Amino acid sequence: MFKELLSITDEEAEHVRILIEKQNALRNLKIVLENLNSNKKDTLLKKCEQEYNAVSCQYQNWWLEIADKYNLDTDEKELFVDTTARTICFN
């Protein structure tokens, strides 16, 4: 069970919620594209992977900003963000 560590602002929660949704959508799109039989497959797959990498970088930067703002020493992998409750939790 996760334990609440701190609360984040509405803006921070909304920002990371959008990043998480983009990551999930791009993961699903990649699965669809990998099974596509089309001459545009490689181009679309490359664009999808580039966008996924960009969003993943933004997500990592979000964590770095949150860790800096709230002076978190905990490893990011141990943390969980609950965008609905607007909290950072740890395991």
C-alpha positions as a Python dict, from the first residue, in 0.01 Angstrom:
ca = {
    (1, 'M'): (0, 0, 0),
    (2, 'F'): (118, 348, -83),
    (3, 'K'): (169, 610, 186),
    (4, 'E'): (106, 977, 113),
    (5, 'L'): (422, 1183, 117),
    (6, 'L'): (301, 1527, 8),
    (7, 'S'): (36, 1719, -185),
    (8, 'I'): (102, 1884, -520),
    (9, 'T'): (-77, 2172, -688),
    (10, 'D'): (-367, 2131, -928),
    (11, 'E'): (-142, 2252, -1210),
    (12, 'E'): (130, 1999, -1128),
    (13, 'A'): (-125, 1717, -1112),
    (14, 'E'): (-285, 1818, -1442),
    (15, 'H'): (53, 1851, -1613),
    (16, 'V'): (171, 1505, -1511),
    (17, 'R'): (-172, 1352, -1585),
    (18, 'I'): (-143, 1473, -1943),
    (19, 'L'): (211, 1335, -1973),
    (20, 'I'): (102, 995, -1837),
    (21, 'E'): (-194, 983, -2077),
    (22, 'K'): (33, 1071, -2371),
    (23, 'Q'): (278, 796, -2274),
    (24, 'N'): (-3, 540, -2254),
    (25, 'A'): (-155, 651, -2585),
    (26, 'L'): (181, 636, -2761),
    (27, 'R'): (254, 289, -2618),
    (28, 'N'): (-81, 169, -2754),
    (29, 'L'): (-24, 339, -3090),
    (30, 'K'): (313, 168, -3121),
    (31, 'I'): (147, -172, -3071),
    (32, 'V'): (-106, -93, -3344),
    (33, 'L'): (161, 35, -3582),
    (34, 'E'): (381, -270, -3529),
    (35, 'N'): (95, -488, -3654),
    (36, 'L'): (11, -261, -3947),
    (37, 'N'): (75, -376, -4304),
    (38, 'S'): (138, -46, -4479),
    (39, 'N'): (413, 128, -4671),
    (40, 'K'): (385, 416, -4421),
    (41, 'K'): (439, 187, -4122),
    (42, 'D'): (809, 265, -4074),
    (43, 'T'): (755, 642, -4099),
    (44, 'L'): (464, 638, -3857),
    (45, 'L'): (643, 406, -3615),
    (46, 'K'): (951, 630, -3617),
    (47, 'K'): (739, 941, -3544),
    (48, 'C'): (558, 755, -3266),
    (49, 'E'): (885, 646, -3106),
    (50, 'Q'): (1029, 998, -3131),
    (51, 'E'): (721, 1147, -2967),
    (52, 'Y'): (723, 879, -2697),
    (53, 'N'): (1088, 955, -2619),
    (54, 'A'): (1012, 1328, -2600),
    (55, 'V'): (716, 1272, -2365),
    (56, 'S'): (921, 1034, -2150),
    (57, 'C'): (1189, 1301, -2120),
    (58, 'Q'): (925, 1557, -2018),
    (59, 'Y'): (792, 1311, -1759),
    (60, 'Q'): (1142, 1258, -1614),
    (61, 'N'): (1195, 1634, -1606),
    (62, 'W'): (864, 1676, -1423),
    (63, 'W'): (989, 1438, -1153),
    (64, 'L'): (1318, 1626, -1130),
    (65, 'E'): (1133, 1957, -1089),
    (66, 'I'): (902, 1809, -823),
    (67, 'A'): (1195, 1652, -639),
    (68, 'D'): (1379, 1984, -643),
    (69, 'K'): (1074, 2192, -545),
    (70, 'Y'): (973, 1966, -255),
    (71, 'N'): (1327, 1859, -155),
    (72, 'L'): (1263, 1490, -215),
    (73, 'D'): (1552, 1254, -153),
    (74, 'T'): (1357, 941, -236),
    (75, 'D'): (1439, 758, -557),
    (76, 'E'): (1183, 840, -827),
    (77, 'K'): (1124, 468, -883),
    (78, 'E'): (991, 439, -529),
    (79, 'L'): (745, 726, -578),
    (80, 'F'): (397, 727, -725),
    (81, 'V'): (189, 1026, -828),
    (82, 'D'): (-186, 1015, -774),
    (83, 'T'): (-318, 1284, -1007),
    (84, 'T'): (-673, 1254, -877),
    (85, 'A'): (-579, 1305, -512),
    (86, 'R'): (-294, 1539, -613),
    (87, 'T'): (-45, 1355, -396),
    (88, 'I'): (300, 1203, -421),
    (89, 'C'): (312, 866, -247),
    (90, 'F'): (579, 611, -172),
    (91, 'N'): (578, 238, -133),
}
